[in-house]
Amino acid sequence: MSVALITGSAGLIGSAATRLFAAKGLDVVGVDNDMRRYFFGEEASTAWSRERLERELPRYVHHAVDIRDREALERVFRRHGRDIAAVIHAAAQPSHDWAAREPQTDFAVNANGTLNLLELTRAACPDAVFIFVSTNKVYGDTPNRLPLDEQGTRYELEESHPYFPHGIDESMSIDQNLHSLFGVSKAAADLMVQEFGRYFGLRTAAFRAGCLTGPDHAGAQLHGFLAYLVKCAVTGEPYTVLGYKGKQVRDNIHAVDLVEAFWHFFQAPRVGEVYNIGGSRFSNCSMLEAIQIAEGLTGRPMDWSYREENRVGDHVWWISDVRKFQSHYPEWRYRYGLEAMLREIHDGIRERHASQG
């Protein structure tokens, strides 16, 4: 039986990939040691997600292995060998702010952990498809040089600009700018994924994602903006908007739509590819617009405040141009728009809080 080895398997993207690839008939081997709890505290733990996967998927096998531990990873790869048809690497330290607290941990997880997985894939299962969940933060703050107009609830790109109709494509430089330490560690991993494709011929792809979201996201103050915002709207916890007058724009893609893109790539893989992937013009919002939608879902005002200082390396405006991926895989389609995503997150958070209360 073909195996999909999925790192970060209890997280937002990992769990969605686990369900999809299991539904498609693959055995799934999960690698996840709940580092999210270490990064963001008990409330961000993904233990509940792991337990649900083990309960719902009888052929799911979980390994609580740290991707920095090459020897432990090697035992997992050796056990399954060439049965591994796909490696989906979704494990990460995902926060700008947290990376500055412990730069060595951030780089070891994001860069060294990725290198471990690439080396073991090359040694144990060189025919496997290697899919990496990268980030638009590899572009640093270059998007902030774009000519933006301030509107009532958002910043928007000038209509005359080539990026206006569809968003930012893969030709944008990742050089000569401020990245944040997180952006650097992910860029190192992203480049290594490309290099193992181009140099060694592995079938690899780096998906440079915008904001990833869905009802299974364990949103925390330092990561997972939509899930955390809706959580605050549901529970009444205070929420702080950081910089840019709350008019910074993000595109948002549902985890299910993202892993469907992975499945398309897995079926017809390429070598050393890079894709910008996100909500594009189909699904994007500013912070202020997200707050308005969340207030509509709960039927009451949010308790939110504003702090002038923005996060280091943060984007004022990001919308992904996904046309390259769509040109390679024209059958891929979005299933979730912004309103549907937020409603599903809202309902999921309410259900979890009801079961805990």
C-alpha positions in Angstrom: 0.0 0.0 0.0 1.3 3.5 -0.9 2.1 5.7 2.1 1.8 9.5 2.6 4.2 10.7 5.2 2.8 13.9 6.6 4.7 16.2 9.1 2.7 18.5 11.3 -0.1 15.9 10.8 -2.2 17.2 13.7 -2.0 20.8 12.6 -4.3 22.7 10.3 -2.8 21.7 7.0 -1.4 18.4 8.1 -4.7 17.1 9.4 -6.5 18.3 6.2 -3.9 16.5 4.1 -4.2 13.4 6.3 -7.9 13.2 5.7 -7.7 13.8 2.0 -4.9 11.4 1.3 -6.5 8.7 3.5 -9.8 9.2 1.7 -7.9 8.7 -1.6 -6.7 5.3 -0.4 -3.2 5.9 0.9 -2.0 4.8 4.3 -1.0 7.9 6.3 2.0 8.1 8.6 1.9 11.2 10.7 4.9 12.9 12.3 3.9 15.5 14.9 5.3 16.1 18.4 2.9 19.0 19.3 5.5 21.7 19.2 2.7 24.2 18.8 2.0 23.8 22.5 5.6 24.8 23.2 5.4 27.7 20.8 2.0 29.2 21.8 0.9 27.6 25.0 -1.7 25.0 26.1 -4.6 26.5 24.2 -2.7 26.1 21.0 -2.0 22.4 21.6 -3.0 20.0 18.7 -3.4 17.0 21.0 -7.2 17.0 20.4 -6.6 16.9 16.7 -4.3 14.0 16.9 -6.7 12.1 19.1 -9.5 12.7 16.6 -7.4 11.5 13.6 -6.5 8.3 15.5 -10.2 7.8 16.4 -11.6 8.5 12.9 -8.9 6.9 10.7 -8.1 3.3 11.7 -5.1 3.1 9.3 -3.5 6.3 10.5 -0.2 5.8 12.3 1.2 8.6 14.4 4.8 9.2 15.4 5.5 11.9 18.1 8.8 12.7 16.5 10.6 16.0 16.3 11.7 16.8 12.8 15.0 18.1 14.2 15.8 14.6 15.4 17.3 13.0 12.3 17.9 9.6 13.9 14.2 9.3 15.0 13.1 10.4 11.5 15.4 7.9 9.9 13.7 5.1 11.7 10.3 6.2 10.4 11.6 6.5 6.8 13.4 3.1 7.1 10.2 1.4 8.3 8.2 2.4 5.2 11.0 2.9 2.6 9.9 3.0 -1.0 6.3 2.5 0.0 6.4 6.3 0.7 4.7 7.8 -2.3 4.3 11.3 -0.9 6.0 13.5 1.7 3.9 16.4 2.7 5.9 18.7 5.0 3.6 21.0 7.0 5.5 21.1 10.3 6.9 24.5 11.1 7.5 27.2 13.6 5.0 29.6 12.0 5.3 33.0 13.8 7.2 36.2 13.0 7.2 37.2 16.7 8.1 33.9 18.2 11.1 33.4 15.9 12.7 36.5 17.4 12.4 34.9 20.9 14.4 31.8 20.0 16.1 32.3 16.6 18.1 29.0 16.9 14.9 27.0 17.6 13.1 28.7 14.7 15.9 28.0 12.2 16.5 24.5 13.4 12.8 23.6 13.0 12.1 25.4 9.7 15.4 25.0 7.9 17.3 22.1 9.4 14.1 20.0 9.9 13.3 20.5 6.2 16.9 19.5 5.2 16.5 16.3 7.3 13.3 15.4 5.5 14.8 16.1 2.0 17.9 14.0 2.7 15.9 11.1 4.1 13.5 11.3 1.1 16.4 11.1 -1.3 17.9 8.2 0.5 14.8 6.1 1.4 12.2 7.0 -1.3 13.6 9.0 -4.1 10.6 8.5 -6.3 8.3 10.1 -3.7 6.6 13.5 -4.4 7.8 16.1 -1.9 5.4 18.9 -1.1 6.5 21.8 1.2 4.2 24.3 2.9 6.2 27.5 2.3 5.0 31.0 2.9 4.7 34.4 1.2 7.0 35.7 3.9 9.9 34.5 1.8 9.4 37.7 -0.2 10.1 39.7 2.9 8.7 43.2 2.9 9.2 43.8 -0.8 5.4 43.9 -1.3 5.4 47.0 1.0 7.1 48.9 -1.8 4.0 48.6 -4.0 2.0 51.8 -4.8 -1.0 51.5 -2.4 -4.0 53.7 -2.0 -5.7 54.1 1.4 -9.4 53.4 1.2 -12.1 53.3 3.9 -11.5 49.8 5.2 -8.3 48.7 3.4 -5.2 49.5 1.5 -5.5 48.7 -2.2 -3.1 48.5 -5.0 -3.3 51.1 -7.7 -5.5 49.8 -10.6 -2.8 50.6 -13.2 -0.3 48.3 -11.5 0.3 44.9 -13.3 -0.4 43.0 -10.0 -3.8 44.7 -9.5 -6.0 42.2 -11.4 -4.6 39.0 -10.1 -2.2 39.6 -7.3 1.6 39.0 -6.8 3.2 36.3 -8.9 6.4 34.2 -8.4 8.6 36.7 -10.2 8.8 39.0 -7.2 12.4 39.1 -5.8 13.1 37.6 -2.4 16.3 39.6 -2.1 17.4 42.9 -0.5 14.7 43.4 2.0 13.6 42.8 5.6 12.2 39.3 6.1 11.8 38.7 9.8 13.8 35.8 11.2 10.8 33.5 10.4 10.9 34.6 6.8 14.6 33.8 6.6 14.3 30.3 8.0 11.4 29.5 5.7 13.2 31.0 2.7 16.2 28.7 3.5 13.9 25.7 3.5 12.0 26.9 0.4 15.3 27.2 -1.6 16.5 23.8 -0.3 13.3 22.2 -1.5 13.8 23.8 -5.0 17.5 22.7 -5.0 16.8 19.1 -4.2 14.4 19.1 -7.1 16.7 20.9 -9.6 20.1 19.3 -8.4 19.0 15.8 -7.5 15.9 15.5 -9.6 13.4 15.0 -6.8 9.8 15.8 -7.6 9.4 18.8 -5.3 7.2 21.8 -4.9 7.2 24.8 -2.6 3.7 26.2 -2.1 4.2 29.8 -1.0 1.0 30.3 1.0 -0.9 33.3 2.1 -3.1 33.0 5.2 -4.1 29.5 5.8 -7.3 28.8 7.7 -10.1 26.5 8.6 -12.2 25.2 11.5 -9.4 22.9 12.7 -6.9 25.8 13.2 -5.7 26.1 16.8 -5.5 29.9 16.4 -3.2 31.8 18.8 -2.3 35.4 19.4 1.0 35.0 17.5 -0.3 32.9 14.7 -3.4 32.1 12.8 -5.0 35.5 12.4 -8.5 34.6 11.2 -9.0 31.6 13.6 -7.7 33.7 16.5 -9.8 36.7 15.6 -13.0 34.6 15.4 -12.1 32.9 18.6 -11.9 36.3 20.3 -15.2 37.3 18.8 -16.9 34.1 20.1 -15.4 34.2 23.6 -15.3 37.9 24.1 -11.5 37.9 24.7 -9.8 41.2 23.7 -8.2 41.4 20.3 -5.3 43.8 19.3 -4.8 45.0 15.8 -1.1 45.7 15.1 -0.3 48.6 12.8 -1.3 49.9 9.4 -4.6 51.2 10.8 -6.1 47.7 10.6 -6.3 48.2 6.8 -3.6 45.6 5.9 -4.9 43.1 3.4 -4.5 39.3 3.4 -5.7 36.7 1.1 -7.1 33.6 2.9 -7.3 30.0 1.6 -9.1 27.2 3.3 -7.0 24.2 4.3 -9.2 21.9 2.2 -8.6 24.0 -0.9 -4.9 24.0 -0.3 -4.6 20.2 0.2 -6.7 19.7 -2.9 -3.9 21.6 -4.7 -1.4 19.2 -3.1 -3.4 16.2 -4.5 -3.4 17.6 -8.0 0.4 18.1 -7.8 0.8 14.6 -6.4 -1.0 13.1 -9.3 1.1 14.9 -11.9 4.3 16.0 -10.2 6.9 18.3 -11.6 10.5 19.0 -10.5 11.6 22.0 -8.3 8.4 24.0 -8.7 7.4 27.1 -6.8 3.8 28.3 -6.6 2.2 31.3 -4.9 -1.0 29.9 -3.4 -3.7 31.7 -1.4 -7.2 33.2 -1.7 -6.2 35.5 -4.5 -8.9 38.0 -5.6 -11.4 35.2 -4.8 -11.0 35.5 -1.0 -9.2 38.4 0.7 -9.9 40.9 3.4 -8.4 43.6 5.6 -8.3 43.3 9.4 -11.1 45.8 9.7 -13.2 43.9 7.2 -12.6 40.6 9.0 -13.7 42.2 12.3 -16.9 43.4 10.7 -17.7 39.9 9.4 -16.9 38.3 12.8 -19.2 40.8 14.5 -21.9 39.9 12.1 -21.5 36.2 12.9 -21.7 36.7 16.6 -24.3 39.5 16.6 -22.2 41.7 19.0 -19.3 44.1 18.8 -15.8 42.7 19.3 -13.6 43.9 22.2 -10.7 45.1 20.1 -8.0 47.8 20.3 -5.3 49.2 18.1 -1.6 49.4 18.5 0.4 51.6 16.1 3.5 49.3 16.0 3.2 46.7 13.2 4.9 43.3 13.3 8.4 43.2 11.9 8.4 42.4 8.2 4.6 42.3 8.0 2.9 42.9 4.7 0.6 45.9 4.2 -1.0 44.2 1.2 -0.8 40.7 0.0 -2.9 38.9 -2.6 -1.5 35.8 -4.3 -1.6 35.4 -8.1 -2.4 31.7 -8.4 -2.5 31.6 -12.2 0.7 29.6 -12.5 -0.6 26.7 -10.5 -4.0 26.9 -12.3 -2.2 26.8 -15.6 -0.4 23.6 -14.6 -3.5 22.1 -12.9 -6.6 23.6 -14.6 -9.0 21.2 -12.8 -8.2 22.7 -9.4 -11.0 25.0 -8.1 -11.7 27.0 -4.9 -14.5 25.5 -2.8 -14.5 28.1 0.0 -15.0 31.9 -0.2 -14.3 34.2 2.7 -17.8 34.3 4.2 -18.1 30.5 4.1 -14.6 30.1 5.7 -15.4 32.5 8.6 -18.8 30.9 9.3 -17.2 27.4 9.4 -14.5 28.7 11.8 -17.1 30.4 13.9 -19.3 27.3 14.1 -16.3 25.0 14.9 -15.0 27.2 17.7 -18.5 27.4 19.2 -18.8 23.6 19.0 -15.4 23.1 20.7 -16.1 25.5 23.5 -19.6 24.0 24.1 -18.0 20.5 24.4 -15.4 21.8 26.8 -17.9 23.8 28.9 
